[in-house]
């Protein structure tokens, strides 16, 4: 994406800021249909996490921090960092979790430190007029970032190319799960899982690093 990256990230920030302004701190505020599908999505993404007394996690494209609410019900001790390019999202998240010591949010396009895990939910869906080639470059750069900032593993989701044709929209990006599975196997780790069986028009990939 080269020199257009800053302009693109600005467009993304404006898009999600508008969604938050319209809907507030609910799933539609981060462009998801509803709470049930959001919860199902979190369940798939968090399959990357191994049972442990304490974990640290970077949430890339955190929105208003909905993932942390899910994590807090499943894991006893979570050190959580939410990262988002929308300043309004970060402000909303900080307000929501004010006074929670193990949670922090940063207005940025990338994590500022390593964590056990990295998760990216929904950040590859809305391409805002970018070409397939531009979007694939952005996606690969983001996966490289997740790999470089996670010690144990990372997970992400994408809308699937196997979606029903009448439901597909031209402003959304539909990825080929087989191509991304192959990319992750060749580029990041030998242990990679592709989840494409949970009833949504999307898939989740888990990348488990060697101990």
N, C-alpha and C positions, 0 to 999 in steps of 0.2 A: 504493500500500500504506500510505502515510501513517504514522500512529502505530504501526501494527502491524509496521513494518519491523524494529525492534530485536528484537521477540519472534520474528519469522520467522527472522532471522539466527541467533538463539540456537538455534532448533529445527534449522536446517541444520547448525550447528556440532556439535550433539549427535548428529545422525544420522550424520555422517561420522566423528566421533570413535569412535562405536560400531563402525562398519565397520572402521576402522583397528585397533581393539582386537581384533576378531574374527579378522581376516585378516592383519594386518601390512602391510609395504610391498610389496604386490603389487597387480595390477590390481583384484582383488576388494576390496582395502582402500579403494579409492575408487569402489566400486560398478560396476566394469566386469567383463565376463565373463572376459576372458583377455588375454594378452600380444599375441596376433596381431591382434585387433581394435583394441587400444589403439595398436599401431604403425600400422595402417592409418589410424586416426583422426588421429594426429599428422601423417602424410604429407599428408593433405588440408588440415589447418589450416595447415601450414607452406608451402603453395603461395602464400600471401600474401607470403612473404619474397623479395625480389629478391636476386640474387647481389651480394655485397658483401664487402669485406675485413673489415668489422666492423659488427655490428648490436647494438642494444639492444632488449630485449623485456620487457614485463610479462605475466606468466602469471596471469590472474585465476581463482582457484579452483585453485591449483597442487597441492593435495594434498601428497604426499610428494616432489614435484619430479620426477616421471617424465619430463615433457617436456624438462627440461634434458638428461637423459641422451641423448635423441634428438637434440637440437640440437647437442650436443657432437660427435656423429659426422658431422654434415652441414656445420657452419659452423666456420671456423677460429677466429674471435674473436667470442664472444657475451657481452654484458653482460646478465645475467639477473636479474630480480626476480620472486620468487614471492609471491603474495598469497593468503591464505586466512583464512576466518572461524573455522576450527577451530584452536585453540591446540595441540592434540595433533599435528595434521598439520604445523604449522610447526615444532614441536620435532623431529619425526621427520625432516623435510627438512633442518633445520640439522645434525642428527646425521649424516645421510647425506652431506652435502656439506661437512662441517667441513674448513676449510683451503683451500677453493677460492675464490680471491680475487674472481673475477668473478661470483660467485653470492651473492645475499642473499635473505632471506625476511622478510616482515613479517606480523604477525597483524592483519589489517584486512579490511574489505570493499571497499577501493578502493586503487589505486596511490597512492604518495606522490610520484611524479614522472613526467614525460613520458618516453616511449621511442619508438623508431622504430616498433615494432609492439606490438599488444596481441592476446592470444589468450585465449579462454574456452572450455574444453573440459568439457562435461558439467554445467555449473552450472545449466542450464535444464531439467533432466530430472525431478527429484524435487520435486514441489510440496507434499508434506506436508499435504494437505487444503485447500490454498488454492483459491479459485475461479478459473475461467479469467480473469475480469476482474482479480483481484488479481495473478495470475501474469503477465499481459500487461503490467501496470504495472511489475512488477519487472523483466521482461525488457527493456522499453524503457529503463528507468532505467539498467540495466547496459550496454546498447548505447550510450547517451549517454555514459556514463563511459568506455567503450573509445574512443569517438570523441574525447573531450576529452583523453585521455592518450596518444594515438598520433599520430605525425607522418606516417608513410608509409601506414599501413593497419592494419586489424585483421580478425580472423576468429573465427568461433564456430560451434558445432554445436548441433543440436536433434534430438530424436526426431521422426520424421515422421508427419504425419496420414495418410499413405498406407500406414502399417503394416497388416499383416493383422489383422483384427478379433479373431481368436482369440488373438493374441499381445499385445494391448494391455492395460495394467493401469491401474486407476483412480487409483492413487497417483502415476502418471507423467503428464507433460505432453507432448502430441503437437502440435507446431506445424504450421501451414500454411506450407509453404515459399514459396508464391506471395505470401502477404501479407507475409512478412518480407523477401522480395526487393524488393517494391514499397516497403516502409518504408525500407529501406536506400538504394534509388535516390533516393527523394524527400527523405530527411532527411540523408544523410551524404555521398554521392559519386555521380558519374555512372558510375564504373567499378566494377561489382559483378558477381561471379560466383556462381552457384548450382551446387553440386556434389551430385548426387543419384544417382550412378551407380557407387558403390564397394561395393555388396553388403551394407551394413548398414541397419538400420531407422532411418535418420537422414539428415540432410543437413548440409552445411557451406556457409556463406556467407563470401565474401572481399570486403572493402570496400577498394578501392584509391583513395587520395586523389590529387588532382592535385598534380603536382610544383610 
